[in-house]
């Protein structure tokens, strides 16, 4: 029980930090990121392919006209989706790692 409180506290802290960072996302530079800049400089940017899927393309949020608000909402949705998927995977892995035999929980 003690570890669960620590882990849940860290989870909440991490989510809080990630959500606060999304509030500042409209302030991010519009210049290309490092990898895109290298591709531009070396002349192979034209070989880039589109992503096979886009959940929130170009950080726009459907129905939201304000670009800054749309960027923030996209970040919040992204944080919540990634956190939910990660937590779900962790719970599945934890459940799958338990054995139900007579020696369950014993270390060798």
N, C-alpha and C positions, 0 to 999 in steps of 0.2 A: 504494500500500500504506500509505503514511504517513497519508493522509486516512482510510482505513478504520479504522485504530487509534483515531484521534481520535473519529470518529463512533461507533464501537462503545463506546468509553469513555463518551462522553456519553449514549448510549442506556442503558447499564448504570446510570450515575449517576441518570438521570431515572427509570428504572424503580425503582431502589432508594428514591429519595425518595418516589415515589408509593406504593410498598408500605408504607413506614414511616408515611406519613400515614394509610393505611387502618387501622393499628393504633389510631389515636386517634379513628376515626370514631364509636365509641359515645359519645364525650364531646361530640359536636356537639349544638347546641341543638335541642330539639324544637319550638321556636317556628317559625311559618311563615317561609319565606324572603322576601326583599324583594318579589318579584313577587306572591307569594301574599298577602302582607300588604297590598299596595296594592289588589289585587282585593277583599279583605275590607273594607278601609276605604272603598272607592269603591262597594261594593255590587254588584259583578258577578261575584263568585266562583261563584255558582250557574250561570253560563253556561259554565264550564270544561267541557271534554270529557275523557273518559278517553283515555289514550295508546292508539294503535292496536295496540300490542303491549307486553308486559312480559316481559323476560328474567328478571329477579329482582324480582318485585313487592314494594314496600315494604321492600326490603333484607332480606328473609327468605330463608333458605336451606333448601330442602327437607330434612327429616330432622334438622335441628339445633334442639334445644329451647332452648338458651341464646341469648337474644336478642342479647347483645353479640357472641358468637362468630359468630352468623349474619350480623350486620352486617359484621364484619371479613371473613368469607369472601366475602360479596357484593362487598365492595370489591376484594378480591384478584382474584376472577374478572373483575370489570369492568375492572380495570387490565390484566390479561393479555389479555382479549378485544380491548380498544381498541389495545393495543400490537401484538398480532398482526395485526389488520386494517390498522393503519397501516403496519407494516413490510411486509406483503404488497403493499399498494397502492404503496408506494415502490419495491419491487423490480420490480413490473409496469411502473410508469411508467419506471423506469430502463431496463429491457429494451426497452420499446416506443420509447424515445427514440433508441436506437442504430440507425443505418442500416447497411446492408451493401454499399453501393455503393463504387465505386473511390475516392471522396473522403471516406469515412467518417472522422470524427474531425477533419477539417480545418475550421478556422474561416475565415469570409470577412471 
